[in-house]
C-alpha cells in the first residue's frame, strides 16, 4: 500500500467515465415477424469494434465463420438446451432514461427454450414486508421496473437480437442494459504497484507470442432451457457480460469465479435455490440480476462486490430482513449489510516452511551463524480505508483489529531481524516498541521526510520504515537514514535538472540502514530497510531511488569496514575489548536489503539489484535526465540475489483485486550468505474465495516474507611460507 492511494477510491479514476447505459427509449422499430433460428450464431456472440461493442447478429462478420452448422456445433458444448417449441408473445417494455434496465423490445417468436413462464404478481407482499413500505420505496420500484424488463427478455438470445437491431440503427451500437467497455477500466489504478494490472493478464497470445484479436466480450445463452453450464464456458476469461437468464439452471458452478472481468451477469428466470460464495470473487460486477429464482438468502461473500450498482432479487422468496434492507437502502445497502455481517471464518492452512539447505553442520558455531529476516509492509492505519479496500468489512480494516494480528505474526515468526514498512511514528513508539521489547527486540525508526515540516502532533501520523533486531543476538553499531529527495538535490550532477524537481523531489520515500554485530560470532551485517515510491507511471523515480540507495550503502559499507576496530561490549562486560573481524572492503560485509520496492521482476529496479548495473538508455529512463545516472548508467559492487528467487519467487507478495504480484523482496549478498529456508506461499484453496487482502486473517494488502540465512565461513588469506633457508654453503671447487 502506498500513501498516494488515498487520492482515489478503489476502482475509481481521476477522470470522468463515459455514460454506461443507453439513454432514452429504444428505437421504435417494428418487431421482426420471424426470429432467427434457435441455434443461430447470431444468438451467441457479441462483436466489439475499436470504439463500440455489439453482439454478433445473423450478418456475416469478419473473422467469424459464416456457416451456421459449424457455429451450432461449437456453442452446443456450452450447455444442454431443451427442445420445446412453444409460441409465445412478449409484451413490449420501454426503458426509461434513468433505469439501468435489460431488454427493450417485444418479439413474437418460436421458442427453443422455456415455455410460457408464470410469475407471481409484482405487487405481492411476503415475509412480513408491508405493501405500503414496498410501494413507497424508490429502491423497490426500481426492482419492479427491472423485473418487468427481465421477464420481457425471456426469448432465446434476446440480448443478441437487441444488439443486432441497434446495430442497424446506430454506427455505435450498445448492448441493451450493458456497459460500454471502452470507457471502463475494471479496477482502480491506485492498486497497481508496477507492471500491468490484473485485467491485462487476460489478454491472449497465439503460439508465436502475438496478441490475438478479441472481437467479442459478451455471450448470450438466454432462453435456451439449459440445465447445466459446461466447464468450457469459464475458459472465456475475457468476458465482461454473460447472459444465462431464463433457463432451467439449478446451480451456478463455483468455477464462475474465473470470469473476473464480468461487469454484468444475468441469471434471472432460473431455478437457483442458492448462489455460490465464489461469486464474491467477481469484484468488477456492476450489475447482478437474479430475478425470479428460488433464493431465500444470499452468501455474505457477495459483500465483496464493492463495485455493484444493481442487484436484482425481486421474484425470490427472500428472508424478511434481507428484503427490508433492499427496500430501505437498495442494492448498495444489501451489499454493505452482507459485507459487515461476515463472520471470522476458519483460517487458511499455515504457510509451509521450505528448507533449502539442511546439510547443516550441526553445532553451536553453525547455529550462531544463522539468522532469520522478516520483511513486511503492514499497511498504515490511515491508508486502510473503506474507500481503498471496499471488499473488506470495516471491522477487519480497523487498526485495533489489525494491529493485534500483526503483533502475533511478528512474535510467532521468531525472526532475528524484522523490517517493517508503513509504520507510523505514534504506533512505533507507543505500540510496537513496548510490545516487541517484551520479546527482547530493539528497534530503529525513521519517518518519511515530510515529518521535517510538521509539528509534533502531525508527525505522529507520518509513516516510515522500522527495523527491529533481537538484542540477545545482535548489537547495533550504527544507523543511517537515506532521504532520497534530499540526496538527489545535494548531488551536483542532478540538482540542476528539471526531472529532479518535478518527479523525484516531491516523493518523500526513505530507507533505514543499520549496521549490526553478532554478539556470539562477532560477524557483522548491514541491513537496509526501504519503501520505494508506488506509482507505475514513475518507474524512472523508482530506479533513481534505488540507485541512490545502492550508492549510499556502498559509501557506508566502505566506511564501516574501516571503523569499529573492536567488538561491541555487552552490558555488564568489564573485560578487555575484543578485536573485531577484519573486513578489507565494504563489499566483504554481509548485506541484506529488505523492502517494498513496488517493482515487478520485469523492471529496471529488479535488473539493477540482481545484475549490478543498468544501462543509461534503459526503458525506465528514456526521455529523462538524471545526471550521471542517465549519462553513465547505474551500478553497484554487491553480488545480490533475491532470497525467494531460489524457488522462483512467491506467487505474490501483494494481493488485491486490482493487482496481484511480487513487489516485496529480501536481497542478500551471495558471496558471504546462503539461504537455508524460507516461508512459502499462501494456501491456494483459501484464496479461491478471497478477492483480496486485507481481510479477517491477513491484516495488510501485503504478506510477510521470511528467510533464514547462514553466514558463509570466511576465507582467510593463506600466509605464504618463508623462503627456504639452506644455511651457509661452501663454494664449489673449480
N, C-alpha and C positions, 0 to 999 in steps of 0.2 A: 504494500500500500504506500502511496506517496501523497504528500501534502497537497499537491496540485489537483488531486482528485476531487477536492471539496468544491471545485468550481461548478461542476455539473452533476446532477443525479445520475445514477446508473441507468444506462440505456437511453439517455437523452443527449442532445448535441447542442453546441453553441450556435446553431443556425436553425432557420425555420424549415420544418419538414413540409413537403408538398401535401396537398389535400389527399386524404387516403380513401375517400369514398365518393361515389358518384353523387353529383348534385342534381336535385330536381327529379322529375318523373322520368321513367324510361320512355324511349321513343314510342310514339303512338303508331306502331306498325302492326298490321294485321297478323294474327297468329297463323302459322303455316297450316295448310289443310291436311298435310300428312307429315308425320315426324320421320326423321331418319330411322333407318333400321336399328333395332335394339343394340346390335353389336357394331354399329358404325364406328370407324376410327375417330370420327369427329366427336364422339361421345366421351372420349377419354383424355386426349391430350390437349394441353393449352399451349399456345405459341407465345413466346416472349421475344419481341424485337428489341432493338437497342434503346428505343425511347418509349416503348409501350409493351403491354403484357396482355395477351389474349389467349383463349383456349383455341386449340385447333378445331376447325369445323370440317364440314364434308368436302371443302375445297382442297385441292392438292397444294401442299406447301413444300417449299424447297427443303431438301434434306430428309424427307419422310417418304415412306412407301405409299404409293397411291392405290394399291390393290387392297381392297377390303379384306379378303380372306386371310392375308398374312397378318394384318393387324388384329383381326379377331383371335387368331391362334395365340398371339403374343399376350393379349390382355386377358384372355380366359385363364391365364395362370395366376392372376391376381385375386381371384375369388371363384366361388361356385354359384353362379346365378341360377335362380329357379324359373322355369319356363312357363309361367301362367300368362295367358293372353286375355286381358280384360280391358274393355273400353272404359275410359274414364275422362270426364271433362272437369278441368280445374277452373276455379274462379280467378279472375284477374285481380291481383293485389298491387296497388300502386305504392311505390316507395315515397315517403315524404322526404323533404330535403334534409331534415335533421336526424333521420334514423339511419343506423348502420344495419341495413337490412340485407337479407339474402333473397334473391329472386325478384321477379317483377312482372312476368307475362304469364298468361294462361295459355294452355295448349289443349287441343283435342288430339289424343294420341292413342295408339295401341300399345298398352304397357307390356314391357318384357319383364316386369318385376312384381311389385306388390299389387294386390287387389285394392279395391276401394277402402281406404282405412277409415275407421270410426274413431273419433276423438271426443274426449269429454268437452263439455261446453266451456269456452274460455272464461265464462263468468262464474264458474262454480267456486265454492269455498270449501276448504278442507283443513284438517289438522288444527282446528281451533282458530284460524285466522279469519277475522270478520270481513264481510264483503265491503263494509264501509272503509276499513283500513286499506283493503286492496284497491278499491276504486279511487281513493284519494292519493295513492302513491304514484308519482311520475315514474318511479323505477318499475313498478309492476305494470303500468300502462305500456312502457317500452317492451316488457316481456310479452304482453298481449299482441302488440304490433308485430314483433319479431316471430312469434309462434304462428301467427296467421300467415306471414310470408313464408315461413318454413313449410307449412302444410300445403301451400300452393306450389311448392318446388319439388313435389314427390315424383314427378315424371322422370323417366330414365334420362340421365345426362342433362338435367335441366340447366345446370350452370354452363355446361359446354355449349348448349343451344343458345343460351342468352348471350354468351360471348361471341358466337358466330353472328347472331343478329346485330349486336352492337358493332361488330367489325365491319358490317356492310354500311353502317351509317356514320362511322367515325374513323378517321385515319389513326386515331389514338384511342383504341377501344380499351375499356376497363372491364374486368370481371365483376359482375354484379355482386355487391356485398363484399368485395375484396379490397385489397390494398395495393397501391402502386409500388411494386418492389424497387423500381428505380429510385424512389425517393426515400427508401427506408434502409438504414443500416441496423441489423438486428440487435447489436449490443453496443454499449457505450464505449467511446474511445478512451474514457478515463480508466478503464480496466486494462487497457493494453500497456504492457511494460516495454516490449520491444518485439519486432518481428510482426508477422501477420496475425490479425485477430482470429478467433476460433472459426468464424464462418468461412474464411478463405481457405481453410484446410479441406473444405468440402469440394473445392474445385478439382475436377477430374482431369487426368492426363492420359494420353494414349501410350502405346508401347515405346514410342520414340521420345517420350517426355514432353510432347507438345500439348498445350491446353486444348481440351475438347470443347467445341462449341455446345452450349446448352440452350436450346431453343424453347424449352418448356419447363415450367417450375410448378405447375399446378395439375392436379389429377382429379377427375370427376368419376367416381364409381357409384354415384347415387342412383336410387330407384332400380336396382338390379336384383333385389331379392337375395343378396349374398348372405350366407350363413356363417362364413369364416373368411378371414383375410390371410392370404399367403405370406409366408415369411419374406418372399422376394420383394414384396411391396416396400419393406423397410430398408431395402438397399438403396432406395432413391432418396438419399440423404440431402439432396439439393432442393427438395420440395418445400415451397412456402405456403401452399394451400392444398388441403386434402378434403374432398367431399365423399363421405361414405354414408350419407344420410339416406333414410327411407329404404333400408334393407331389413334383414332378419338376424342381425348380429346379436348374440347374447353376451359377448365379452370382447374387450379390446386387448390384444396381446401386449404384454409388458415391453416387447421389442419396439413398440411405437415410440419409445423414448429415444430411439436413434434418429428420429426426424427432428433434430434440434433447431432447424431453421423455420419450422412451421410458424406462420403468423395467424393462420385460420384453420380450424378443424371443425368440421360439421359432422356430428354423429347422431343427428336428430332422427326421430322416427324409427328407432330400432327396438330391441328388447333387452337393453342393458339394465341389469339389476345393480351393477357396480362399475366403477371405472378404476383402472389400476393406479396404485400410488405413483408408478413410474411416469404418469402423465405430468407430474410436477417437474420433471426434467426439461419440459418444453418451455423454457423461460422466455422465448420470443413470442409466444402466443399473445395475440391481441383479441382474438375472437374465438370463443369456445362454445359451440352450440350443441346442447344435449337435450333439446326439446323432445317431448313425447317418448320417454323411455320409462323405466320402472325403478328409478333411483330414489331411495329413501334418504340417503345421506351421501356425503362426499368425503373423500380422504383428506386428512389435514395436509398432506403433501401438496395439494393444489394451492396452498398458501404461498408456495414459492413462485407462482405465476405473477410476478410483480409488474409485468407489462400488460396484463389482461385488462381490457376495457369493457368487454361484453361477455357475460356468462349467461347462456340461455338455459334455464332449468324449468320453465313452465311446462305443464303436462306430465310432471313426475310427482309421485306421492311423497314429497319431501317432508322430513320431520318439521314440526311446527317452529322450533327455534331457528332452524336454518331459513325457513321461508320468511319468518318475521324479519330476519336480518336483511334478506333480499328486498323486502317491501320497504323497509325503513332506510337502508343505506345503499342499496343497489349492488351491482356486481363487485365493485371495489370493496364494499363493506363486507361481503361474503368472503372474499379472498383474505382480507385483513383478519377477519374472525377465525378463519381456518389456520392462518399462519400463527396468530397469537395463542391458539389453542394447542399447538404442537406440544407433545409431551417428550420428556427426555427418554429416548429410546435406548436400546442396548448399544453399547459402544462397539466400534469395529474391533476386529482382531488386532492384537498388538503387532506393531511393525517388527519384522524379523531383524535380528542382528546377524549380519553377514560377516563371517570370518574369512579373511583373505590370506592370512598367514598364521598358522598355528604350529609352525615349525619350532616354536619357541623353546628356545633356550630357557628353560625354567631356571629360576634363581633370582636372588634378591636384586642383583645389578640389572638383570634383564627387565624385571618388573619396574624398577625405579626409573628406567629409561623410557617407559611407556607413559603416554598421557592421552586423554580424550578431550576433543574440542567440540563444542556445540555452537552452532550459528542459527540465529532465529530473529526474524522480523516479527515483532509481537503485535503489530497494528496499534498505533497510538489511539488513546481513548477518543480524542477529538476527531479522528478520521472515521471512526466506526459508527456511522450514522445510518438511519433507515433509508435516507436518500441514496446513500452509496451502496448499501447491501440490502436492498428491498426484499430479497428472497429469504432473509433470516428473521426470525421473530425478535422483537425489540429486547426481550429479556435476555436472549442469547448474545446480544450486542452490548449489553450494559457492562461497564467496566468492573463493577463489583462481582459479576458472574465470571467474566473472562480472566480477571487478574488471578483469581484462585486457581483456575485451570492452568494458567501459565506457570504459576509458582510450583504447582505439583509436578508439571512436566520437567521443570528445571531441577527440582530436588531429586526426582526419581531417576533422572539421567545419570547422576553421579559423575558428571563431566568435571574434569580438572580445570578447564578454561571455558567460559561462557561468553559469547559475543552476541549482544542484543542490539537491534536497530529499532528505531521509533519508540524509544523510552523517553518520556518527558521528565523534566528536571524534578518536578514535585514527586512523582512516583519513584524516581531513582532514590531520592533522599528519604522519603517517608515510608516507602513500601519495600522496594527490592533490597536496598542496603540492609535494613534491620532483619528482614526475613532471611536473606541469604547469609547474613552474618551468623545466624544460628547454625548454619551448615558449614561454618568455617571458611566462608568466602570473603575476600576483599575486592574492591572494585575501583575502576577509574571511569569517569564520565565527562563528556563534553557535549553541550547543546549545539545546535546549528547556529551559524554566525549571526542570525537576526537577533539573537538574545543580547548582543552587544548594545543595541539601541533601545532596549526595553527597561522598564523599571522592575523592581524585584517581584512585584505581583505578576506582571505579564510574563516574566521569564519562566515562571513555573510551568507554563503550558507548552514551552518550546521543547520539541523532541530532539534527540541526538543519538549518539552511539555509546553504549556502556559495555565495558569489558570486566568480567569477574574472573578471579582465579582462586584456587584452593590455597589458602595461606599455610596449610600444613605441608604443601609440596613446593610452592613457588614463592620467591621473594620478588618484589617489584623494585627494579633498579632505576628505571626512568620511564617517563611517559611524555608523549608529544601529541599535539593536535595538528592536523592538516586542514586548513581553511582554503578550499580550492579557489574561491573568488579572490581572496587577498593574495594568495600565492601567484595567481595569474597576473594580477595588477602590478605586482612587485617585480615581475620579470621584464628586463629591458627589451627583450625581443618581442614581447606581447603587448605591453601596456599602451602602445600607440595604434593598435589595430581595432577597427570598428567591431569585429565579431566578438572580441573580448568584452567590450562594454555592452553590446546588445544581447549576447547569448550566454556568456559564461558568468559575468559579474552578477547578474540578478539571481543566480542559483546559489543558495546558501548551504549546500551539502558539505559535510565534513568527514574526516576519518580520525580515529584514535589509534596511535601506535604505542604499544607497551613493550618494554624490554624486561624480560623475566629471567630468573636464575633458578634452576632446580636445586632445592636445598640438600638433596641427597647426593646427587652425582656431580653437581657443580656445572653441568652443561647449561648453556644459555639459549634463549629463544626470543625471537621477535614476533609479536602478534599484532597484525593490523586489522582493525575493525572498521568497515566503511559502508556508507549508504550512498549510492550513485543516483544521480537525477533520473526521474522516471519516464519522462515524455519520449515516445518513439520518434517524434519529429526533431529531437535534439540528439541524434546519435553522435554528432560531432562533439557536443558538450560532454557526453558520457566518456568518449575516448580521451578528450583533453583532461578530464578529471582523473582518469586512471593513469594517464601519462604523468601528471603532476604527482600523483600518489607514488608511483614507482621511482620517480626522481628523488622524492623525499625519503623513501625507505632506503634507497641506495646511499644517500647522504648520511642518514642517521646510523645505518649499519656500519659504514666505514668509521664513523666517529666512535661508536661503541666497541668496535673491535680493538681500539687502542686505549679505551678508557676502562675504568673499574679493574685495576690490576689484581685486586684481592676479592675474595668471595664475600658475599654479604654476611653480616653477623646475625645469627639467630638471637631472638630475645633471651636474655639470661646468659648468653655465652660471653664469658670473660676471658677466654683463652686467646692465644695469639691468632691474628688473621691468617687465613689460608690463602695461598696464591690461587688465582682464577685460572680456568682453562685458557690456553692461548689460542687466539684466532688471528691468523695473519692478515685476513681481509674480511670485509663485511659480508661477502658472498659465502663465507665459510660458516657463518652463524645460521642455524636452522631458522626458517622463516615460514610463518603461517599468515595467510591473508583471507579473512572471512568477510562476508557481507552480502547485502542485497545489491547486486550490480545492475539490476533492471536491464539485463542484456542476455540475449539468447546465444547459442553456440555459433550461429552464423552472424557474427558481429565483429567490429574492429576491437572492441574491448576484450572479447574472448581470444582473438588472434594475438593481441599484444601480450596478454598474460601467458598464453600457452606456448607461443613461438618465440617470445622475447623481442619481437620487432614488428613494426607496421610501417609500410612504405608511405612516403609523403603524398602519394596520389591515391591512397586508399579511398574506396567509395564513400566512407563515412566522413571524409574530409574534403571531398570535391566541392569547389566553389567557396571554400572558407580560407581565412588567413589567420594562422596562429603561430607566428614567428618561426622558431626553429622546428617546431612540430610539423608544419606544412612545408618547410624548406628541406629538412633533412630526414623527416620521419621520426619515429619514436623507437626506443629500445631500452632494455634493462639487462643486467648481468645474471639474473637468477634463473636456474632451471626449474620453472614452475610447472605444476600439473594439478588439475582438478582432482580432489580426492575421490569423487564419485565417477570419474572417467574410468576407473578400474572396473566398473560394472556397466559402463556405457551411459552414465548419468542416471538420475532418477526419472520416473515418468513425468513428474512435475515437482516444482517447489512452490508455485503459486497457482491456486485453484479457484477460479471464479467463472461465471457463465461467459464472460467476455474474453477471458484469457486463461489458458491453461498451458503452462510450460515451465521450463527451468530457467531461473534468473538469479538464483542464490547459489553461491559456491564456497567451498573451502579449498583454497590453493595451498600447496606445500612445495618445498624445495626437495627435489628427488635426490640431490647429491648427499643429503645428510638425514633424510627422513624416509621411513617406509610406512605404508598404510597397512595395518593389520586387521582392521574391522571397521564396519560402518552400519548405520541404521538404514533399513530397506524401505520399500515403497508402502504406501497406504493400501489397505485391503481393497481389492477391485470390486468385490461383491458389495461392500459397503457403499462404494462410490456410485453404484448403479442407481441409487435412489437419492443421491445428494447432488444438487445442481452446482453448489459452490460453498466455499468457506468464507467467513467464519460461520460456525453453527454450534449446536449444543455440545459437540465433542472436540471441535477444533477452534480455538479461540482467536485465530488470526487467519487472514487470507493466505498466509504463507505456512509452510510446515517447517518444523525444525530439522536441521541437518546435524548429524553427529558422526564423528570419525575418530578412530583410535590410531595413534602414530607410535612408531618405535624409532628412537634416535639411533642412527647407524653408528657402529664403532668408529672412533676416529682413527684415521690412518696417520700415525706419527711418522715423521721422516726417519728413515733408517740412517744411522750415523755411519759415515764412511770409515772403514778400518784404517788404522795408521799405516804408513808405508813400511814395508819390511825392513828390518834392521839386521844387516849381515855382519855388523861389527867391523873391526879393523881387519883388513885382509892384506896379505903380503903381495907386493907386486910380482908379476911373473918374470921369471928369468928369461932373458932373450935367448 
